[in-house]
Structures are given as structure tokens and as C-alpha cells.
Amino acid sequence: MASNLLRITVVHSSHPREVSEHLLELPTLSTVNDALLACQLFENFPSNVSIHDEKWTLGVWGRPVTHEYLLRDEDRLEIYRPLKVDPKVARRERFQKQGSRAAGLFATRRKGAKPGY
């Protein structure tokens, strides 16, 4: 392989439990935006969806990046979907629904055990 090319993996999950990977070879000094254009991921989306839409969060190996971030060889560019529910709110609602006795670390106890054991 020539040394002037970067090998990049673009990963996206359009639906829960569905992951698509695109392996790309890009010239050196390529940015995240170049990788998004090269993988043509957004061509299959409706016309009102844009690469530059603020709802998409981008990351390289789990760290947030911008469209201008310079990629390195063997980087993994990840495109994150927006959350439908805030995890803190979901946990709070679950806790209220099941009650404090059924939740937590010591929810199940042996018969006759002291509280907290």
C-alpha cells in the first residue's frame, strides 16, 4: 500500500442493532468531512438530511470531533444517532415506576436477613 493513503473506517448505526461499516482509502491530510463525502453514506438518506446537520455527533475512536478534524491512518470515524430519551430521565422514571423497594443493590435479600445485607 502506498504511504500517501489513509485507511479509514466509517461506522454508522441507522437503527438499533444495525451497524454499517465503510472502509475507505483517502489521501493524507483528509478531514472528517472528506471521509463523509467519500463514503456516500448520506446519499441514501432523504433529501432533507444533510452531512452538516447539527443532530449528528461525530467521533473518532469515541472522542468527539468536528468536520475539520484531520484524520490519521486506521482511524475509526463514528457517526452517532441522537438519543431519543435522556438516560437520566429514563432511569428516574423506571425508579418511580418500580418503587424504591424493588430497586437498587440490596433489592433481593435472603429470608430473615437484616436490611442492607
N, C-alpha and C positions, 0 to 999 in steps of 0.2 A: 504494500500500500504506500502511496506517495505521502511524504511528510507534510505536504501543504493542504491536506484534507483533515477535517474533524469528523469523528464518528459520534453521532448524537442519537439518543433515543427519546422520542416524544411520546409521552404516555397520557392518555385521557380516558376517563370513565364517563360515558354519556348517560348510563343508567346504573343503578345499584348492581353489583356483582358482574358487571361487564367492563372489561378493560381492553382498550385498543393500543397497540404499540406500533410506532412507525420508526424504522431505522433509517437514518439519513447520513449522507456524507456531504459536508458543507466545506467551503473554503475557510481558511483560517481567518480570524477576526470577524466571524459571523456573530450576529446578535440573536437574541431570543426571537425578535420579530422576523428575521431571515428564516429561522427554523420553522416558525409557524406558517410562513408563506410557502416554504418548500414542501412541508408535509401535506398541504392542501386539505387539512382537516376540516376547515370551515366551509369548504365548497359544498359539502353535503348538507349543511345546515340551511334553515330558511334564510331568505334574503335580508330579513331584519336583524340577523345575528352577525356581529362584527368581531374581528380579532381584537380590536381595541375597546370592546365593551368593558365597562368597569366591573361587571359582575364576575368576570373570570379572574381568578387568582392564579398567578404563575409561580412556580418554584423550581429550583434546581437542587436535586437531592434533598427535598424537604425544606429548603430555605427560600423565603420569598425573594423574587427578583422582579425587575422591570423589563419592559420591552427592549431597552437599550443595553442590557447586560451582555457582556462578551462571553461567549461560550468557550469551553475548553474541551479537549479530546475526551471522549467517553462520558460526557455529561448526560444526565437524565433529566430532561425537561418535563415537568409535570404540570398539567392543566387541571385545576381544581374546580369542581362544581360548587355553586353557592349552597350553603346549608339551608334546608327548608325549615328547621326548627333549631333554636338556640339550645345547646346541650344543657345549660344551666336551668333553663325554663323547663325542659323536658324532665330532668331529674327532680325538680321541685314538684311538678305535677304528679309524677309517679309516686313520690313520697307522700303527698297529700292523699292520693287515691288509696294506697295500701295501708296508711297509718304508721305510726312510729313503732308499734309493737312488732310488726311484720318486717321491718326494715333494719338494716344495719348488720354489723359484725356479729352481734350476740343475739340475733333474732331466733335461732333454733338452739334450745338448751336440752340437756338431759333431764329426765324426770327427777324432781327433788333437788335440782342444783340451785345454788344461790344466784341471785340476779348478777349478771356481769360475768358469769363463768360458763 
